[in-house]
Amino acid sequence: MKYKIGELVRLSETKYAGVVGTVIAENKVGILVRFNGIQELYFKEEELKAYKK
């Protein structure tokens, strides 16, 4: 797994420009990311980028 649980990531720029989320889990579907406090969605690894402050 490229991203560790609890790591901050930037979401897909095409759909969620500028949104930062937290990696929650990974399974066959993809990487589960929580963002906006309560929303959670699965993303493919290539759709995410490591967040750097």
Secondary structure as UniProt FT lines:
FT   TURN            5..6
FT   STRAND          8..10
FT   TURN            13..15
FT   TURN            17..18
FT   STRAND          20..26
FT   STRAND          31..35
FT   TURN            36..38
FT   STRAND          39..43
FT   HELIX           45..47
FT   STRAND          49..50
//
